[in-house]
Amino acid sequence: MRKINFISSCWLHLSFAVAVAAGVAGCSDKTDEKRSARPPAPVETARIETGPIRALRTFSGALEARAAFVVSPKIGGRLEAMLVDIGDPVARGAVVAKLDDAEYQQDLAQTEADLLVAKANLAEAQSSLEIAKRAMERARTLSERGVASDAELDAAQSGLLAKEAGVEVHEAQITRAQAAVQSAKIRLGYADVRALWAGGDTRRFVAERFVDEGQTVSANTPLLQIVAIDPLSGVFFVTERDYANLQIGQPVDIRTDAYPDGKFIGKIERIAPVFRETSRQARVEISVPNTDLKLKPGMFIRAQVEVGRHENATIVPAESIVTRADTQGVFLAASDGTIAHWRSVEVGIRNGKHVQVSGDGLTGRVITLGQQLIEDGSAIAIAEERAGAPGKTVQ
């Protein structure tokens, strides 16, 4: 009886195992049928292009005046007239302000009068010297005849020497009086405040005005700020990553919000040899021609610099780059447009919507939309082909 029960149990287990195996096989067949019946994934593609591509970096900065200085009077006085105002052009050496010069006119008149007195005193001293010379000659003649004593000769000699010294003193006084006249003329000239600067440019512009007419100012009081705006200097700062890619003389495309449709061309003129400790950035200065005077100091700018270039690069749209299993790559559409093939790539220059890539078999069309629906070997249906940009440098 026990033997019969054991045989029955074994038969039941065997029947169950067979049924399970059959069920699993049936499920597998159904899965394969579903996979083979999956419709092609809709994708968009673009042509893979070959051509030049530039690596561009854009830096934010500001324009600064090439040169700026403050006009100040060398003497004090009441500001009688301001001859220029903000925005006015100024020629080098032009009078930009006038001080009340009545006091300095009077000083000049006084020194000129002192010079006349000194000249009159010199004339008197020269006359006295002539008399002393004649007296000396008479005393010498009388002394040779034995009529005049040696004491009388010595007295005449002493008088002559005194008169000669007097003439020298009065000549020195004239020199001093002439110097005083020249000083008075210079001080009087300082009443006309001029814009004087060194350099090759002959015209600059008034940037600021600090005082008004009628005010009494002292020497070295700031009156105006004069700036040079052609050319201008553009200033921006770079980190260590970009520092090595910049060179003196490198061209720079400059844009500003004041002229959104305009582009200005400059070039790198100076690169600081040190980085600021606070920001870890280095200062870069660019020279910006400004012959039409559109640009102004203080404007914000976006300076675009080419930091790399490849003349014969394989270029794909940036949206075609995907990552699978920590590897960057692209999906290529087969020549008949029905199958997707995975290709791993190395990414080079990135420039906006375009990317330089390198790898094997990168020809034909690359999938730009729908990659999340496919894998290597998946069936695809191209919904739209996007045009590339053959033969153009990517901006």
C-alpha positions, 0 to 999 in steps of 0.5 A, spaced: 500 500 500 505 504 501 509 503 495 502 505 491 502 511 494 509 513 493 509 511 486 502 516 485 506 522 489 512 521 484 507 521 478 504 528 481 510 531 482 513 529 475 506 531 471 507 538 475 514 539 473 512 538 465 506 543 466 511 548 469 516 547 463 511 547 458 508 554 461 515 557 461 516 555 454 509 558 452 511 565 455 518 565 452 515 564 445 509 570 446 515 575 449 519 573 442 513 574 438 511 581 442 518 583 441 518 582 433 511 585 433 514 592 436 513 597 431 519 601 429 521 607 434 520 614 431 526 618 430 529 624 427 536 625 424 541 630 421 547 629 417 554 628 419 558 634 417 565 635 416 568 642 416 571 647 420 569 648 427 571 653 432 571 653 440 569 660 442 569 663 449 565 669 451 567 673 457 563 679 461 567 685 462 566 693 461 569 698 457 574 703 460 577 710 458 584 709 455 586 715 459 583 719 464 585 725 467 582 731 472 583 738 470 585 742 476 587 750 476 595 751 479 592 757 482 586 759 486 581 764 485 574 765 483 571 761 477 569 766 472 567 762 466 567 754 464 568 754 457 566 746 456 561 741 459 559 734 459 560 731 452 564 736 449 570 735 445 576 738 447 583 739 443 589 738 447 592 745 450 585 748 449 582 753 455 577 750 458 576 755 464 577 762 466 579 764 473 578 772 475 585 774 474 585 781 476 589 780 482 594 777 478 594 782 473 596 787 479 601 783 481 604 783 474 604 790 474 607 791 480 613 786 478 614 790 472 614 797 476 619 794 480 623 792 474 623 799 471 626 801 478 631 796 478 633 798 471 633 806 473 638 804 479 642 800 475 643 806 470 645 811 476 650 806 479 653 806 472 653 813 472 657 813 479 662 808 476 664 812 470 665 818 475 669 813 480 673 811 474 675 818 472 677 820 479 681 814 479 685 816 473 686 823 476 688 820 482 693 816 478 696 821 474 697 826 480 700 820 484 705 819 478 707 827 478 708 826 486 702 831 487 697 826 490 699 822 496 698 814 496 692 815 501 689 819 496 690 814 490 688 808 495 681 812 496 680 813 489 681 805 488 676 804 493 671 808 491 672 805 484 671 798 487 665 800 491 661 803 485 663 797 480 660 792 486 654 797 486 653 796 479 653 788 480 648 789 485 643 793 481 644 788 475 643 782 480 636 786 482 634 787 475 635 779 474 631 778 480 626 783 477 625 780 471 624 773 474 619 776 478 615 779 472 616 772 468 613 769 474 607 774 475 606 772 467 606 765 468 601 766 474 597 770 470 597 765 465 594 760 470 588 764 470 586 760 463 586 753 465 588 749 460 587 741 458 594 739 457 595 731 456 601 727 453 600 722 448 598 722 440 591 723 441 589 731 440 582 730 442 578 728 448 572 729 451 569 731 458 566 726 462 565 730 468 564 737 471 565 738 478 564 745 479 560 751 477 561 758 475 562 763 480 565 758 485 571 760 489 576 754 488 583 753 491 589 750 487 589 743 485 581 743 486 578 738 481 574 742 475 573 737 470 575 730 468 577 729 461 577 722 458 580 719 451 575 714 448 578 712 441 580 707 442 577 704 448 580 699 453 575 693 454 577 689 461 575 682 463 577 677 467 579 669 466 580 663 470 586 658 470 582 654 465 582 659 459 588 663 461 593 658 457 588 659 451 589 667 450 595 670 447 596 678 446 594 680 439 588 675 439 582 678 435 576 679 440 568 680 438 565 685 442 558 686 443 554 690 447 546 691 449 547 698 447 547 696 440 545 688 440 545 688 432 552 691 432 559 687 433 565 691 434 572 688 433 578 688 438 584 685 440 588 682 446 593 688 448 595 686 455 594 679 459 596 680 467 602 675 469 598 674 476 592 672 478 588 675 484 588 672 490 581 673 492 578 671 485 583 667 482 582 670 476 587 674 471 586 681 468 585 681 460 585 688 457 583 689 449 584 695 445 577 697 442 577 702 436 572 707 436 572 711 431 565 713 430 564 714 438 559 709 439 562 705 445 562 709 451 566 708 458 562 704 463 558 700 458 558 692 459 560 688 454 561 680 452 567 679 449 568 672 445 575 669 443 576 663 439 580 659 444 581 653 439 579 651 432 579 644 427 579 645 420 577 638 418 572 636 424 567 631 424 561 635 426 554 632 429 548 636 433 549 637 440 542 633 442 545 627 438 550 625 444 547 621 449 550 616 454 549 609 455 553 605 461 557 611 462 560 611 455 558 617 450 556 616 443 551 617 438 546 612 434 547 612 427 541 610 422 542 605 417 543 606 410 536 604 409 533 608 415 530 602 418 536 600 424 539 604 429 547 602 430 550 605 437 557 608 436 561 610 442 565 617 440 570 622 443 567 629 444 572 635 442 570 642 441 563 644 443 560 650 440 553 652 441 549 646 437 554 643 434 559 638 437 566 635 434 566 628 435 571 622 433 570 615 432 569 609 428 564 609 422 561 616 423 558 617 416 551 618 414 545 620 419 545 621 426 539 620 430 537 627 434 531 625 437 528 619 440 534 615 443 530 614 449 526 609 445 532 605 442 538 601 443 543 598 438 540 594 433 533 597 434 528 598 428 527 605 427 522 610 422 525 616 420 520 622 422 524 627 419 531 629 417 534 635 419 539 639 415 546 640 417 550 646 415 555 643 410 561 647 408 560 653 414 564 654 420 560 653 426 559 659 430 
